[in-house]
């Protein structure tokens, strides 16, 4: 008579199990190649004396460069304010049931998006050739266009009005992304169209509006370099003035580029966290850089829960 020993059941706590992700050797090889190429490129740039890094270090903290940077930031902020405010108005006009209002908005957007921004800047700078005296249709008002439209004002008008055309399309896309039933429900509650737009539609449209608006802000920072043709003392023009005196063109261009990259990086970080703030209603928030780094360095991934909610 044979006896069979009972099998000893192994008890394993399911919650303590971990999932080890598969290693992708090809991806790591490509990453190593990219890192090597990047290191070689950086080494070539840093060790090349023709870049004039000593001059870059000297003028990176120059007072006139700092003043130009402030003017650049000043132009960026004011032009974006003009663009956002006027863009919202144009977007609402574009969605109006009135064909004349809708057509006027369409004509504005078509004109300013259809002509180069540099041409628009030059037109505003030379507006006195077309209208030497500005009356604005008001009796008794007569203003000298040369004195009123300074290079800085021409820059604000050219960049701000051009940006409004692009912002109007961004805002219009955000408004259209909100379900039409939201407006109908607000109307049933007795809210006016203006209250519905301000309290119901625009807050929900911000998820769609914020990302391209951040991109437009970064683009505006770089577009302000065009106003150097109007002799506005922004960052690039300040660097050009110094390079015209000491003939250090490349080092001064590098200085301007470094400061542009610093400010755009700061704006990019702000844009990321602003997008994350408005994405709180989503099920999965975008990972922060620190969370992404932890994910890359993690060896064992937590085992997904199998419990039904």
C-alpha positions as CSV (number, residue, x, y, z in Angstrom):
1,X,0.0,0.0,0.0
2,X,1.6,3.2,-1.2
3,X,1.1,6.4,0.5
4,X,1.4,9.8,-1.3
5,X,2.6,12.7,0.8
6,X,0.3,15.6,0.5
7,X,1.7,18.5,-1.6
8,X,2.7,21.4,0.4
9,X,0.9,24.4,-0.8
10,X,3.1,27.5,-1.2
11,X,1.5,30.5,0.2
12,X,2.5,33.7,-1.6
13,X,1.2,37.2,-0.7
14,X,0.0,38.5,-4.0
15,X,0.4,42.1,-2.8
16,X,4.1,41.6,-2.4
17,X,4.7,40.6,-6.0
18,X,6.4,43.1,-8.3
19,X,6.6,43.3,-12.1
20,X,10.1,43.6,-13.6
21,X,9.9,45.5,-16.9
22,X,11.6,44.0,-19.9
23,X,14.9,45.5,-20.8
24,X,15.2,46.9,-24.3
25,X,18.8,46.7,-25.2
26,X,18.3,48.4,-28.6
27,X,16.8,51.5,-26.9
28,X,19.7,51.8,-24.5
29,X,22.2,51.4,-27.4
30,X,20.5,54.2,-29.3
31,X,20.5,56.3,-26.1
32,X,24.2,55.7,-25.7
33,X,24.9,56.7,-29.3
34,X,22.9,59.9,-28.9
35,X,24.7,60.8,-25.6
36,X,28.1,60.2,-27.3
37,X,27.2,62.4,-30.3
38,X,25.9,65.1,-27.9
39,X,29.1,65.0,-25.8
40,X,31.3,65.3,-28.9
41,X,29.3,68.2,-30.2
42,X,29.4,70.0,-26.9
43,X,33.2,69.4,-26.7
44,X,33.7,70.7,-30.2
45,X,31.8,73.9,-29.4
46,X,33.4,74.5,-26.0
47,X,37.0,73.9,-27.1
48,X,36.7,76.0,-30.3
49,X,38.4,79.4,-29.6
50,X,36.6,81.1,-32.5
51,X,33.4,81.2,-30.5
52,X,35.1,83.7,-28.2
53,X,33.8,82.3,-24.9
54,X,35.8,84.8,-22.9
55,X,33.9,87.6,-24.7
56,X,30.6,85.7,-24.1
57,X,31.4,85.5,-20.4
58,X,32.3,89.2,-20.4
59,X,29.1,90.5,-22.1
60,X,26.7,88.0,-20.6
61,X,26.3,90.3,-17.6
62,X,26.6,93.6,-19.5
63,X,24.2,96.3,-18.3
64,X,23.0,97.2,-21.8
65,X,22.3,93.5,-22.5
66,X,20.3,93.4,-19.3
67,X,18.3,96.5,-20.2
68,X,17.6,95.0,-23.6
69,X,16.4,91.8,-22.0
70,X,14.0,93.8,-19.8
71,X,12.6,95.6,-22.9
72,X,12.1,92.2,-24.6
73,X,10.2,90.8,-21.6
74,X,8.2,94.1,-21.5
75,X,7.2,93.8,-25.1
76,X,6.3,90.1,-24.7
77,X,4.0,90.7,-21.8
78,X,2.2,93.7,-23.3
79,X,1.9,92.2,-26.8
80,X,0.4,89.0,-25.3
81,X,-2.1,91.0,-23.2
82,X,-3.2,92.8,-26.3
83,X,-3.3,89.6,-28.3
84,X,-5.3,87.6,-25.7
85,X,-7.9,90.3,-24.9
86,X,-8.5,91.2,-28.6
87,X,-8.3,87.5,-29.5
88,X,-11.2,86.7,-27.2
89,X,-13.3,89.5,-28.6
90,X,-12.5,88.4,-32.2
91,X,-13.3,84.7,-31.3
92,X,-16.7,85.7,-29.9
93,X,-17.4,87.9,-32.9
94,X,-16.5,85.0,-35.2
95,X,-19.1,82.8,-33.5
96,X,-21.7,85.5,-33.7
97,X,-24.9,84.7,-35.6
98,X,-24.7,88.2,-37.2
99,X,-23.1,87.8,-40.6
100,X,-21.6,91.3,-40.6
101,X,-19.9,90.8,-37.2
102,X,-18.7,87.4,-38.2
103,X,-17.4,88.7,-41.5
104,X,-15.5,91.6,-39.9
105,X,-13.7,89.1,-37.6
106,X,-12.9,86.8,-40.5
107,X,-11.5,89.7,-42.5
108,X,-9.3,90.9,-39.6
109,X,-7.9,87.4,-39.0
110,X,-7.3,86.8,-42.8
111,X,-5.5,90.1,-43.2
112,X,-3.2,89.8,-40.2
113,X,-2.4,86.1,-40.8
114,X,-2.0,86.6,-44.5
115,X,0.8,89.3,-44.3
116,X,4.2,88.9,-42.7
117,X,4.6,90.4,-39.3
118,X,7.8,92.3,-40.4
119,X,5.8,94.0,-43.1
120,X,3.2,95.0,-40.5
121,X,5.8,96.4,-38.2
122,X,7.2,98.5,-41.0
123,X,3.8,99.8,-41.9
124,X,3.1,100.9,-38.4
125,X,6.5,102.5,-38.2
126,X,5.8,104.5,-41.3
127,X,2.1,105.3,-40.5
128,X,2.9,109.0,-40.6
129,X,3.5,108.8,-44.3
130,X,-0.1,107.7,-44.8
131,X,-1.8,109.7,-42.0
132,X,0.4,112.6,-40.9
133,X,-2.3,113.8,-38.5
134,X,-4.5,111.4,-36.5
135,X,-8.0,112.7,-35.6
136,X,-9.7,109.3,-34.8
137,X,-12.9,110.9,-36.2
138,X,-13.3,113.1,-33.1
139,X,-13.8,116.9,-33.8
140,X,-11.1,119.1,-32.3
141,X,-8.6,116.2,-32.0
142,X,-5.4,116.5,-34.1
143,X,-2.4,114.5,-33.1
144,X,1.0,114.3,-34.8
145,X,1.5,110.7,-36.0
146,X,5.3,111.1,-35.8
147,X,5.2,112.0,-32.1
148,X,2.4,109.6,-31.2
149,X,3.6,106.4,-33.0
150,X,7.1,106.0,-31.6
151,X,9.2,102.9,-32.5
152,X,8.1,101.2,-29.2
153,X,4.4,102.0,-29.9
154,X,4.8,100.7,-33.5
155,X,6.3,97.5,-32.1
156,X,3.4,97.0,-29.7
157,X,0.8,97.7,-32.4
158,X,2.5,95.4,-34.9
159,X,3.1,92.5,-32.7
160,X,0.0,92.8,-30.5
161,X,-2.5,93.1,-33.4
162,X,-0.8,90.3,-35.3
163,X,-0.9,88.0,-32.2
164,X,-4.7,88.8,-31.8
165,X,-5.4,87.1,-35.1
166,X,-3.7,83.9,-34.0
167,X,-5.2,84.0,-30.5
168,X,-8.7,84.4,-31.8
169,X,-8.4,81.0,-33.6
170,X,-7.0,79.4,-30.5
171,X,-9.8,80.8,-28.3
172,X,-12.4,79.9,-30.9
173,X,-11.2,76.3,-31.0
174,X,-11.4,76.2,-27.2
175,X,-14.9,77.5,-27.2
176,X,-16.0,75.0,-29.8
177,X,-14.5,72.1,-27.8
178,X,-17.1,72.7,-25.0
179,X,-20.2,70.7,-25.5
180,X,-23.1,72.8,-26.9
181,X,-25.4,71.4,-24.2
182,X,-23.5,73.3,-21.5
183,X,-24.7,76.6,-23.0
184,X,-28.3,75.3,-23.3
185,X,-28.2,74.2,-19.7
186,X,-26.9,77.6,-18.6
187,X,-29.7,79.3,-20.6
188,X,-32.3,77.1,-19.0
189,X,-31.0,78.3,-15.6
190,X,-31.5,81.9,-16.6
191,X,-27.9,82.9,-17.3
192,X,-27.3,85.5,-20.1
193,X,-25.0,84.7,-23.0
194,X,-22.3,86.8,-21.5
195,X,-22.6,85.1,-18.1
196,X,-22.6,81.7,-19.9
197,X,-19.5,82.6,-21.8
198,X,-17.7,83.9,-18.7
199,X,-18.7,81.4,-16.1
200,X,-19.4,78.2,-18.0
201,X,-17.8,78.0,-21.4
202,X,-14.4,79.8,-21.0
203,X,-13.4,78.0,-17.8
204,X,-13.9,74.6,-19.5
205,X,-12.2,75.8,-22.7
206,X,-9.0,76.7,-20.8
207,X,-7.7,73.1,-21.2
208,X,-7.7,73.6,-24.9
209,X,-6.6,77.2,-24.9
210,X,-3.7,77.1,-22.4
211,X,-1.2,74.8,-24.3
212,X,-1.1,76.8,-27.6
213,X,-1.2,80.1,-25.7
214,X,1.9,79.0,-23.9
215,X,3.5,78.2,-27.3
216,X,2.4,81.6,-28.6
217,X,4.0,83.3,-25.6
218,X,7.3,81.6,-26.2
219,X,7.1,82.4,-29.9
220,X,6.3,86.0,-29.1
221,X,9.4,86.3,-27.0
222,X,11.5,85.3,-30.0
223,X,9.5,87.3,-32.5
224,X,10.3,90.5,-30.5
225,X,13.8,90.3,-32.1
226,X,12.1,91.6,-35.3
227,X,11.6,95.0,-33.8
228,X,15.4,95.5,-34.0
229,X,14.7,96.9,-37.5
230,X,12.7,99.7,-35.8
231,X,15.7,100.6,-33.6
232,X,13.9,99.5,-30.5
233,X,16.5,98.7,-27.8
234,X,15.5,95.1,-27.1
235,X,17.9,92.2,-26.5
236,X,19.1,91.6,-30.1
237,X,19.4,95.2,-31.0
238,X,21.5,95.8,-27.8
239,X,23.8,93.0,-28.8
240,X,24.1,94.4,-32.3
241,X,25.1,97.8,-31.0
242,X,27.9,96.3,-29.0
243,X,29.1,94.1,-31.8
244,X,29.1,97.1,-34.2
245,X,31.7,98.7,-31.8
246,X,34.0,95.8,-31.0
247,X,33.3,93.6,-34.1
248,X,32.6,90.6,-31.8
249,X,29.6,89.5,-33.8
250,X,29.5,85.8,-33.0
251,X,30.1,86.2,-29.2
252,X,27.3,88.8,-28.9
253,X,24.9,86.6,-30.9
254,X,25.7,83.8,-28.5
255,X,25.0,86.1,-25.6
256,X,21.6,87.0,-27.0
257,X,20.8,83.3,-27.7
258,X,21.7,82.3,-24.2
259,X,19.4,84.8,-22.7
260,X,16.6,83.9,-25.1
261,X,17.0,80.2,-24.0
262,X,17.0,81.1,-20.3
263,X,13.7,83.0,-20.6
264,X,12.1,80.5,-22.9
265,X,13.0,77.7,-20.5
266,X,11.4,79.6,-17.6
267,X,8.3,80.1,-19.7
268,X,8.2,76.5,-20.7
269,X,8.3,75.3,-17.0
270,X,5.5,77.7,-16.2
271,X,3.5,76.5,-19.1
272,X,3.9,72.8,-18.0
273,X,2.6,73.5,-14.5
274,X,-0.2,75.7,-15.8
275,X,-1.3,72.9,-18.1
276,X,-1.0,70.4,-15.2
277,X,-3.3,72.7,-13.1
278,X,-6.0,72.8,-15.8
279,X,-5.7,69.1,-16.4
280,X,-6.7,68.2,-12.9
281,X,-10.1,66.9,-14.1
282,X,-8.4,64.3,-16.2
283,X,-7.9,60.8,-14.9
284,X,-4.1,60.9,-15.4
285,X,-2.1,64.0,-14.8
286,X,1.1,64.6,-16.9
287,X,4.2,63.5,-15.0
288,X,6.5,66.0,-13.6
289,X,10.2,65.9,-14.6
290,X,11.1,64.4,-11.2
291,X,8.4,61.7,-11.6
292,X,9.6,60.9,-15.1
293,X,13.2,60.5,-13.8
294,X,12.1,58.2,-11.1
295,X,10.2,56.1,-13.7
296,X,13.3,55.8,-15.8
297,X,15.5,54.7,-12.9
298,X,13.0,52.4,-11.3
299,X,14.0,48.7,-11.5
300,X,10.8,47.1,-10.2
301,X,7.4,48.5,-11.2
302,X,4.5,48.1,-8.8
303,X,2.2,45.3,-9.6
304,X,-1.1,46.6,-10.9
305,X,-4.0,46.0,-8.6
306,X,-6.5,43.3,-9.6
307,X,-9.2,44.3,-7.2
308,X,-12.4,45.5,-8.7
309,X,-13.5,48.9,-7.6
